[in-house]
Amino acid sequence: CCVFFSNSSILVSLYCCGVSVCISSWFLFILTDVISPIPDSYSPQYVEAAWYPWWEKQGFFKPEYGVSEQNSRGIFMMCIPPPNVTGSLHLGHALTNAIQDCLTRWHRMRGETTLWNPGCDHAGIATQVVVEKKLMRERGMSRHDLGRENFIQEVWKWKNEKGDRIYHQLKKLGSSLDWDRACFTMDPKLSYAVQEAFIRMHDEGVIYRSKRLVNWSCTLNSAISDIEVDKKELTGRTLLPVPGYKEKVEFGVLVSFSYKIDGSDEEVIVATTRIETMLGDTAVAVHPDDPRYQHLKGKMVLHPFCDRKMPIVFDNFVDMSFGTGAVKITPAHDHNDYEVGERHNLAFINILDENGLLINGMKRFEARKAVLQALKERGQFKEIKDNPMVVPVCSRSKDIVEPLLKPQWYVNCTDMGKQAADAVREGRLKIIPDHHLKTWFNWMDNIRDWCISRQLWWGHRIPAYFITINDPSDVDGHYWVSGRSAEEAKEKAAKRFNVSADKITLRQDEDVLDTWFSSGIFPFSIFGWPNENQDLNVFYPGTLLETGHDILFFWVARMVMMGLKLTGKLPFKEVYLHAVVRDAHGRKMSKSLGNVIDPLDVITGISLEGLHAQLMDSNLDPLEVEKAKQGQKSDYPNGIPECGTDALRFALCAYTSQGRDINLDVNRILGYRHFCNKLWNAVKFAMKTLGDNFIPSEKAQSVSDRWILSRLSAAVGLCNAGFRAYDFPGITTAIYNFWLYELCDVYLVRKRETTEQQTLYTCLEVGLRLLSPLMPFVTEELYQRLPRRQPQCDPPSICVTPYPDVEEVDCEMEFVMTVVKTIRSLRADYNLTKTRADCKLTHKLIYFTSYWL
């Protein structure tokens, strides 16, 4: 009887008559019965119902379990890519966690001190949007009606009620995370680390303030990162819905108009996809080598709606072959134009406010129509034609993103980017697969400074304070100080300006930090950095970072840069990047296509009607809903059958080829559910063969025994090599072939002899351990039903047993099988399949060979 105390509950694990019993507080919960006869058929729901709570209660997922400094074979540490607190599982999450959990379980079974650290991201924009919508829907209030402090309390309330959903889903996937170490990026420990990181980097000058163009969402009233901008490709004229507009807005057209040359009757024709921005034009640019415009050097053009005279500048960025070769320049509203404006010292005229309104209060896309009409009235409009283009759309609000000139906080990434690039070039950091190296070096060698300001309330408020002394300008950043408190900031300000602290007035920045800033220090903030402690010394730096290649820059690069900057160490030794999951037709997962699948629906099964119902609960346009329904009906006419967690995990790993996206046919996962059933039946049949009184002992040494053990040994070697090389299809193929084509189709079809029972047991026991990292539930269920060689010493769970090592391979049986296949082929060639032919072999295995024939 083992007694564990957890909070106010007492957990008593009783092992009586093979029944694991859990008593928590005042209720009794039967975990699982492994003594009664094995059920006739495999049921994922039956097998996967109760093992996870037992694993967790026994502490199998903690790095301290069963490992000491004396017997540890090394340390394996990996932190989870923290999912958004607003998130729910999709197949991308399922792939990530299947790979990470397989690796974690393999390292744990190898006897390493193993930690897979869970965590959750506060997801600044996504969470604020969710809570704002909830407030408006339930109480008819905006966050401004509540005020900042009350709104943040509402967000914390929502987080405490709804924010743990994804943790429960991860457990459903069998993820062997140490939940006692779970971290939320807004926890006090992590928030302190974020504050410290900002202050240190600001004091050093790596973080600075500047007025530049940012990606601006008028709906969110905030700057957003590049990863939150969806690139919507248009082939030509397209009407798109825009928040705040009753009618759809026209995109995908190129509007041509003319600017008149000052002092002459000549004009220059320019073209734009955003005609409304011409209100902020401050120049026209042409290529220095363009012969058409050499005579215009030093000339000016006239703005048609005001008395603004604008220079004609000559710049190499202009494409002479596009359009007329003349380009309008709006430095305050276009990223390329911004750089031209910097090079030629042009005026930066901002025509929009944070809400997307012009100075006269007109909406930006209503101004588009008004500008076009005014140009027509002045005779300066030329033409409109279709134009393939990419429209930037805010992934959170679905608003059209505007480049907007704003004072923001930036991280100078030049030196950090070089260090991150050098770490890979010098082999100190390995990126797998290596075809991502080109992307890595392209980003790091051409890195731009990172905007870390977000105009939100939910998040880490920037610990910077504006100093007021005779109310100076705040643009250059000189009048900003950072501090762990207002008092510390005031002391810094007084020292900088050589005045007494009582003459300083401070105002803390209203903005919060980009979520990727806190994610960038995640590998060491979870261990209490900057404070020294045992966990930080033992588990940092980590071993591996596994994630999707789509966030190589947004997360991986920033972890590397900030780890080197703040700790002087790389946060991990290797980065393994998995591919993107697509549907069976190779299409990207999209709600509008109806091909986004919740992995829990694959695990438990769902009807076609159930899939349709999920579409009705979404925010899709009615036309898109109908299109998505047709897609679901085509792909899943009978819904999705129950496959179980083990089959889903195995399928995802089997599909994970390095360097290629995964075209996952959900129906094929059912094939691996049949594999689980085959596994179940094989063990059930073998256990009947072993009998009730079987006691495992030494292995037998018959030829067939040595052959099957050689095949088992080969499978063990392939699996270990596969884990080391992140070759998951190699692992699944080796296991699948051993169980189906060698153990079941060859070895088990022969009548069992008493001397061979030990080998059969070895195959079952080692084969299950081999499979355990990929299929933790069914292997645990079957392992618990096997007798033990040393009942008093063997580990209590398969997940903490040693992973199999390679044994000597005996090739005699391989020779026998080659002879058998050759003879069978000859009999077929000479049409002797129905004739009993004599066969003479000169070999000591002649009798055994004839047995197989």
PEVEN-V373751 format. One record per backbone hydrogen bond with DSSP energy under -0.5 kcal/mol. NH is the residue of the N-H (numbers start at 1). CO is the residue of the C=O. E is the energy in kcal/mol with one decimal. If there is no record, write none. Layout:
NH:CO:E / NH:CO:E
This chain:
2:13:-1.8 / 4:11:-2.8 / 6:4:-0.5 / 6:9:-2.2 / 9:6:-2.3 / 11:4:-2.9 / 11:9:-0.5 / 12:10:-0.6 / 12:23:-0.7 / 13:2:-2.4 / 13:11:-0.6 / 14:12:-0.7 / 14:21:-1.1 / 16:14:-0.7 / 16:19:-1.2 / 19:16:-1.6 / 20:18:-0.6 / 20:32:-1.4 / 21:14:-1.1 / 21:19:-0.5 / 22:29:-2.0 / 23:12:-0.7 / 23:21:-0.5 / 24:22:-0.6 / 24:27:-1.6 / 25:23:-0.5 / 27:24:-2.0 / 29:22:-2.4 / 31:20:-1.5 / 31:29:-0.7 / 32:20:-0.7 / 34:18:-1.2 / 34:32:-0.6 / 47:43:-2.6 / 48:44:-2.9 / 49:46:-0.7 / 54:50:-1.1 / 55:51:-2.7 / 56:52:-2.7 / 57:53:-2.5 / 58:54:-2.3 / 59:55:-0.6 / 59:56:-1.0 / 60:55:-1.8 / 62:59:-1.4 / 65:62:-1.5 / 67:64:-1.3 / 72:68:-1.7 / 73:111:-1.7 / 76:113:-2.8 / 78:115:-2.3 / 80:117:-2.6 / 82:80:-0.9 / 83:119:-0.7 / 85:121:-2.2 / 87:84:-1.8 / 91:597:-0.8 / 93:90:-0.5 / 94:90:-2.1 / 95:91:-2.5 / 96:92:-2.4 / 97:93:-2.8 / 98:94:-2.3 / 99:95:-2.4 / 100:96:-2.4 / 101:97:-2.5 / 102:98:-2.1 / 103:99:-2.2 / 104:100:-2.4 / 105:101:-3.0 / 106:102:-2.2 / 107:103:-2.4 / 108:104:-2.4 / 109:105:-2.5 / 110:106:-1.2 / 111:108:-1.6 / 112:107:-1.8 / 113:74:-3.0 / 114:112:-0.9 / 115:76:-2.7 / 117:78:-2.2 / 117:115:-0.6 / 118:116:-0.5 / 120:183:-2.4 / 121:83:-2.7 / 127:123:-3.1 / 128:124:-2.0 / 129:125:-2.6 / 130:126:-2.1 / 131:127:-2.4 / 132:128:-2.6 / 133:129:-2.4 / 134:130:-1.9 / 135:131:-2.6 / 136:132:-2.4 / 137:133:-2.6 / 138:134:-2.5 / 139:135:-2.7 / 140:135:-0.7 / 140:136:-0.9 / 141:135:-1.1 / 146:142:-1.1 / 147:143:-2.5 / 151:147:-2.3 / 152:148:-2.5 / 153:149:-1.8 / 154:150:-1.7 / 155:151:-2.0 / 156:152:-2.3 / 157:153:-2.1 / 158:154:-2.4 / 159:155:-2.8 / 160:156:-2.5 / 161:157:-1.4 / 162:158:-3.1 / 163:158:-0.6 / 163:159:-2.0 / 165:162:-1.4 / 168:164:-1.6 / 169:165:-1.8 / 170:166:-2.3 / 171:167:-1.9 / 172:168:-1.6 / 173:169:-1.2 / 174:171:-1.9 / 175:170:-1.9 / 177:175:-1.7 / 178:116:-1.9 / 179:177:-1.4 / 181:178:-2.1 / 182:179:-1.6 / 183:118:-1.0 / 185:120:-2.1 / 187:184:-2.8 / 191:187:-2.9 / 192:188:-2.4 / 193:189:-1.4 / 194:190:-2.1 / 195:191:-2.3 / 196:192:-2.5 / 197:193:-2.5 / 198:194:-2.3 / 199:195:-2.4 / 200:196:-2.5 / 201:197:-2.1 / 202:198:-2.6 / 203:199:-2.9 / 204:200:-1.4 / 205:201:-0.5 / 205:202:-0.9 / 206:201:-1.9 / 207:201:-1.7 / 208:410:-2.5 / 210:408:-2.7 / 212:210:-0.7 / 212:406:-2.2 / 214:404:-2.1 / 216:214:-0.7 / 216:402:-2.4 / 217:222:-2.7 / 218:216:-0.7 / 221:217:-1.8 / 222:217:-1.3 / 224:215:-2.2 / 228:225:-1.3 / 229:226:-1.8 / 230:228:-0.6 / 230:393:-3.5 / 232:230:-0.9 / 232:391:-2.6 / 233:231:-0.7 / 234:389:-3.2 / 238:251:-2.8 / 240:238:-0.6 / 240:249:-2.8 / 245:242:-1.9 / 249:240:-3.1 / 251:238:-2.9 / 254:385:-3.0 / 255:253:-0.5 / 255:272:-3.0 / 256:254:-0.5 / 256:383:-2.9 / 257:270:-2.4 / 258:380:-2.0 / 259:268:-2.7 / 260:302:-0.6 / 261:266:-2.8 / 262:300:-3.1 / 264:261:-1.7 / 268:259:-2.8 / 270:257:-2.8 / 271:326:-0.5 / 272:255:-2.2 / 277:274:-1.7 / 278:275:-1.6 / 279:276:-1.4 / 280:277:-2.3 / 281:278:-1.4 / 282:329:-2.6 / 283:329:-0.9 / 284:311:-2.0 / 285:327:-3.4 / 286:313:-2.4 / 287:325:-0.5 / 290:287:-1.7 / 291:289:-0.7 / 293:290:-1.3 / 294:291:-0.6 / 296:293:-1.9 / 297:294:-1.2 / 298:312:-0.5 / 299:296:-2.5 / 301:310:-3.2 / 302:260:-2.4 / 303:308:-2.5 / 306:303:-0.8 / 310:301:-2.9 / 311:282:-0.7 / 312:299:-1.7 / 313:284:-2.5 / 313:311:-0.7 / 315:286:-2.4 / 315:313:-0.6 / 318:315:-1.4 / 320:318:-0.8 / 322:319:-1.3 / 323:321:-0.6 / 325:322:-1.9 / 327:285:-2.8 / 329:283:-2.5 / 330:328:-0.5 / 333:330:-2.1 / 338:334:-2.2 / 339:335:-1.3 / 340:336:-1.8 / 341:337:-2.9 / 342:338:-2.0 / 343:339:-2.2 / 344:340:-2.1 / 345:341:-0.5 / 345:342:-0.5 / 346:341:-2.3 / 349:347:-0.7 / 350:348:-0.6 / 351:349:-0.6 / 353:357:-1.9 / 356:353:-1.8 / 358:362:-3.0 / 361:358:-2.3 / 364:356:-1.9 / 366:363:-0.6 / 367:363:-2.4 / 368:364:-1.1 / 369:365:-0.8 / 370:366:-1.9 / 371:367:-3.0 / 372:368:-1.8 / 373:369:-2.2 / 374:370:-2.2 / 375:371:-2.2 / 376:372:-1.8 / 377:373:-2.1 / 378:374:-1.4 / 379:376:-1.0 / 380:375:-2.3 / 381:375:-1.0 / 382:256:-2.9 / 383:256:-1.0 / 385:254:-1.7 / 387:252:-2.6 / 389:234:-1.5 / 391:232:-3.0 / 392:390:-0.5 / 393:230:-2.8 / 393:391:-0.5 / 394:399:-3.3 / 395:228:-2.8 / 398:394:-2.4 / 401:392:-2.3 / 402:216:-2.6 / 404:214:-2.2 / 404:402:-0.5 / 406:212:-2.9 / 406:404:-0.6 / 408:210:-3.1 / 408:406:-0.5 / 410:208:-3.5 / 411:450:-2.1 / 412:206:-3.4 / 412:410:-0.5 / 413:411:-0.8 / 417:413:-3.2 / 418:414:-1.8 / 419:415:-2.3 / 420:416:-2.2 / 421:417:-2.3 / 422:418:-2.8 / 423:419:-2.0 / 424:420:-1.1 / 425:421:-2.4 / 426:422:-2.7 / 427:424:-1.2 / 428:423:-1.4 / 429:423:-1.9 / 430:573:-2.1 / 432:430:-0.5 / 432:575:-3.3 / 436:433:-1.5 / 437:434:-1.8 / 440:436:-2.3 / 441:437:-2.9 / 442:438:-2.1 / 443:439:-2.3 / 444:440:-2.9 / 445:441:-2.6 / 446:442:-0.8 / 447:444:-0.9 / 450:411:-2.0 / 451:449:-0.5 / 452:409:-2.6 / 452:450:-0.6 / 453:409:-0.7 / 454:512:-2.1 / 456:454:-2.0 / 459:457:-0.7 / 461:459:-0.9 / 462:511:-2.3 / 464:462:-1.8 / 465:481:-3.8 / 466:507:-3.0 / 467:479:-3.1 / 468:505:-2.5 / 469:467:-0.7 / 477:474:-0.6 / 480:477:-1.3 / 481:465:-2.3 / 483:463:-1.9 / 489:485:-2.1 / 490:486:-2.3 / 491:487:-2.0 / 492:488:-2.0 / 493:489:-2.3 / 494:490:-2.5 / 495:491:-2.0 / 496:492:-2.3 / 497:493:-2.2 / 498:494:-0.7 / 499:494:-1.9 / 503:500:-1.9 / 504:501:-1.7 / 505:468:-0.9 / 507:466:-1.2 / 509:464:-2.7 / 512:454:-2.8 / 513:460:-2.3 / 514:452:-2.2 / 517:514:-2.0 / 518:514:-0.8 / 519:515:-1.9 / 520:516:-1.6 / 521:517:-0.8 / 521:518:-0.6 / 522:519:-1.1 / 524:521:-1.4 / 525:521:-2.9 / 526:522:-1.6 / 527:524:-0.9 / 528:525:-1.7 / 529:524:-1.8 / 531:528:-2.1 / 537:533:-1.9 / 538:534:-2.5 / 539:535:-3.0 / 540:536:-1.1 / 542:571:-2.6 / 543:77:-2.7 / 544:77:-1.5 / 545:574:-1.9 / 547:576:-1.9 / 549:578:-1.6 / 551:548:-1.4 / 552:549:-1.4 / 555:551:-2.0 / 556:551:-1.8 / 557:552:-2.2 / 558:553:-0.7 / 559:555:-2.4 / 560:556:-2.2 / 561:557:-2.8 / 562:558:-2.5 / 563:559:-2.4 / 564:560:-2.3 / 565:561:-2.2 / 566:562:-2.7 / 567:563:-2.2 / 568:563:-0.8 / 568:564:-0.7 / 569:563:-1.1 / 573:543:-1.2 / 574:543:-1.4 / 575:430:-2.7 / 576:545:-2.4 / 577:432:-3.1 / 577:575:-0.6 / 578:547:-2.2 / 578:576:-0.6 / 582:580:-0.5 / 582:662:-4.3 / 583:587:-2.4 / 584:664:-0.5 / 586:583:-2.3 / 589:581:-0.6 / 593:590:-0.5 / 594:590:-0.8 / 594:591:-0.7 / 595:590:-1.4 / 597:595:-0.6 / 599:597:-0.5 / 601:598:-1.6 / 602:598:-1.0 / 603:599:-2.2 / 604:600:-2.5 / 605:601:-1.6 / 606:640:-2.4 / 611:607:-1.9 / 612:608:-2.4 / 613:609:-2.3 / 614:610:-1.5 / 615:611:-1.2 / 616:612:-1.5 / 617:613:-1.1 / 618:615:-1.4 / 624:621:-0.5 / 625:621:-2.4 / 626:622:-1.9 / 627:623:-1.9 / 628:624:-2.7 / 629:625:-2.4 / 630:626:-1.9 / 631:627:-1.8 / 632:628:-2.4 / 633:629:-2.7 / 634:630:-2.0 / 635:631:-2.3 / 636:632:-3.3 / 638:639:-0.5 / 639:636:-2.0 / 640:606:-3.1 / 641:639:-0.5 / 643:602:-2.1 / 644:602:-0.6 / 644:603:-1.2 / 648:644:-1.7 / 649:645:-2.8 / 650:646:-2.5 / 651:647:-2.4 / 652:648:-2.5 / 653:649:-2.2 / 654:650:-2.4 / 655:651:-1.7 / 656:652:-0.7 / 656:653:-0.7 / 657:655:-2.1 / 660:657:-1.6 / 662:580:-2.7 / 663:661:-0.7 / 664:582:-2.6 / 664:662:-1.1 / 665:663:-0.7 / 666:664:-0.8 / 668:665:-1.5 / 669:665:-0.7 / 669:666:-1.1 / 670:666:-0.6 / 670:667:-0.9 / 671:668:-1.2 / 672:668:-0.7 / 672:669:-1.0 / 673:669:-1.2 / 674:670:-1.9 / 675:671:-1.2 / 676:672:-1.8 / 677:673:-1.9 / 678:674:-2.4 / 679:675:-2.7 / 680:676:-2.6 / 681:677:-2.6 / 682:678:-2.5 / 683:679:-2.3 / 684:680:-2.5 / 685:681:-2.8 / 686:682:-2.6 / 687:683:-2.6 / 688:684:-1.5 / 689:685:-1.8 / 690:686:-2.4 / 691:687:-1.8 / 694:691:-1.0 / 706:702:-2.7 / 707:703:-2.3 / 708:704:-2.5 / 709:705:-2.5 / 710:706:-1.8 / 711:707:-2.3 / 712:708:-2.3 / 713:709:-2.8 / 714:710:-2.4 / 715:711:-2.3 / 716:712:-2.5 / 717:713:-2.3 / 718:714:-2.4 / 719:715:-2.4 / 720:716:-2.5 / 721:717:-2.2 / 722:718:-2.3 / 723:719:-2.5 / 724:720:-2.0 / 725:721:-1.8 / 726:722:-0.6 / 726:723:-0.7 / 727:722:-2.8 / 728:726:-1.1 / 729:656:-0.6 / 731:727:-1.5 / 732:728:-2.6 / 733:729:-2.4 / 734:730:-1.9 / 735:731:-2.2 / 736:732:-2.7 / 737:733:-2.6 / 738:734:-1.9 / 739:735:-2.4 / 740:736:-2.5 / 741:736:-0.5 / 741:737:-1.2 / 742:737:-1.1 / 742:738:-0.8 / 743:738:-3.3 / 744:739:-1.9 / 745:740:-1.9 / 746:742:-0.6 / 747:742:-2.5 / 748:743:-3.0 / 750:746:-0.5 / 750:747:-0.9 / 756:753:-1.7 / 757:753:-0.5 / 757:754:-1.3 / 760:756:-2.2 / 761:757:-2.7 / 762:758:-2.4 / 763:759:-2.6 / 764:760:-2.2 / 765:761:-3.0 / 766:762:-2.9 / 767:763:-2.0 / 768:764:-2.1 / 769:765:-1.7 / 770:766:-2.5 / 771:767:-1.3 / 772:768:-1.4 / 773:769:-0.5 / 774:771:-1.2 / 775:771:-2.6 / 779:775:-1.5 / 780:776:-1.3 / 781:777:-2.4 / 782:778:-2.3 / 783:779:-2.6 / 784:780:-2.3 / 785:781:-0.5 / 785:782:-0.7 / 786:782:-0.6 / 786:783:-1.2 / 793:790:-1.6 / 794:790:-2.7 / 800:797:-1.3 / 801:798:-1.3 / 803:109:-1.9 / 810:808:-0.6 / 811:809:-0.6 / 815:811:-1.8 / 816:812:-2.0 / 817:813:-2.6 / 818:814:-1.7 / 819:815:-2.2 / 820:816:-2.5 / 821:817:-2.4 / 822:818:-2.1 / 823:819:-2.6 / 824:820:-2.4 / 825:821:-2.0 / 826:822:-2.3 / 827:823:-2.6 / 828:824:-1.8 / 829:825:-2.3 / 830:826:-2.3 / 831:828:-1.1 / 832:827:-3.5 / 835:832:-1.2 / 837:835:-1.2 / 841:839:-0.5 / 843:841:-1.0 / 846:843:-1.7 / 849:845:-2.4 / 850:846:-2.2 / 851:847:-1.6 / 852:848:-1.4 / 853:849:-1.6
